[in-house]
Amino acid sequence: ILKEETGSENVISEKAPEYVSDEERDILTKSFVASDFDGNKLLSQSEITMAISRETKQHILQAMRNNFRVFFSLDKMHKNGQVDWEEYFSHYVRDLLGLDEATIKQIERKPARVS
């Protein structure tokens, strides 16, 4: 939803610029409506502040949940409530870097010679 200046009046428009996809427009519209607490089709500074705060808290909570899952998926060799070097290294080279077993063995044998 865009606020357009037309002469002396302000018009609320549901047009989106050409570079905004329909999916992006839908996301922005839902976000705007959810942030417009008083329903006046305008966002005040306090509404924007509350919306940003709410989204930030949701993002942090989701990240904490995901990190909890990742942590316990990494702690699989010793299952001691800690991620040690071997567990982290295994995750890093396989899952994050996507290296194959031959390359991993080469790194373990001669770490300075990996090309």
N, C-alpha and C positions, 0 to 999 in steps of 0.2 A: 504494500500500500504506500503510495507516494503522496506527499503533500506538494501540490503545485501552486505557484504564485500565478494568478491570472488577474492582472489588473489590481483592483483593490480587494479582491476576495481570495480566500484560500479554498482550494478544492481538493478533496481527498480522492485519489484515483487508484484504481486497482491495476493500472497498466504497469508493466515492468519493462525496463530497457531491453533492447534486442539481445544483449549479451547474457541475460539472465534466463536460464532454462526454465521450463515449466516446473520441474522438480524443485529447483532452487526457489522459485517463486512460491510454491506451496509451503516449503520449509520456512521461508521468511514470513509468509502470511500467518502461519500457525504460531510462530514465535512472537510476532507482533500482537496477535489477539491474546495470547497467553500473558503477555507483558502489560497489556492495557487493562489494568486492574479496575479502573472506574468505568470502562466501557465507552469513553468519549471519543474514541478513534484517534486519539493523540497520545503520545508518550511524554510524560513529564520526566524531569530529571530523577525524581525519586522512583518512578516506575522502572526506568532503565536501570537504576542502581539495584533495585530489588531483583529484577530479572537477571542481571549479570551475576549477582550474588547467588541466586537460586541455581543457575546453570553451573557456576563454579563449584558449588557444594555437590551437585549431582555428579559432575565430572570427577571430583576427588573421591567420592564414595565408590564410583564404578572402578576407578583406578585401583583403589585399595582392595576391592573384591578381586579384581583380576590379578593383582600382584600376589595376593594370598594364594590363589590357585596356582600361579606360576611358581611361587616359592615351593609349595609342596610337590609340584610336579618335578622340580629340580632336585629336591632332597630324596632321591630314590636309590642311591648306591648304599648309603649308610643309614638312612632314615633316623637321624639323630636330632632333628629340629634345627639343623644348620646346613647351609649350602657351602661345601668345601670346594677347593680349587678344581678337583677332578670333575665334580658335578657341574660346576659353572662352565668350565672349559668345554666339556662335552656338549652342553646346551648351546654355547656360543658358536662352536665350529660347525655343529650339525644343523641346528635350528635357525640361527641368525645368519651365518655365513653360507649355509647350504653346501658345505664341503662333503665330498665323497670319502669313503673309508680309506682308499689308497692315499689320498692327499693328507688325511688326518694322521695316518701312520707315518708318512714322510715327515710331517711336522714334528711328531713325537720323537723320531729318530734323529733328525738333523734340522732343528728349527731355523737355523740361519740360512738354509739352502733352499727354501721354498720359493718357487717362482710364480 
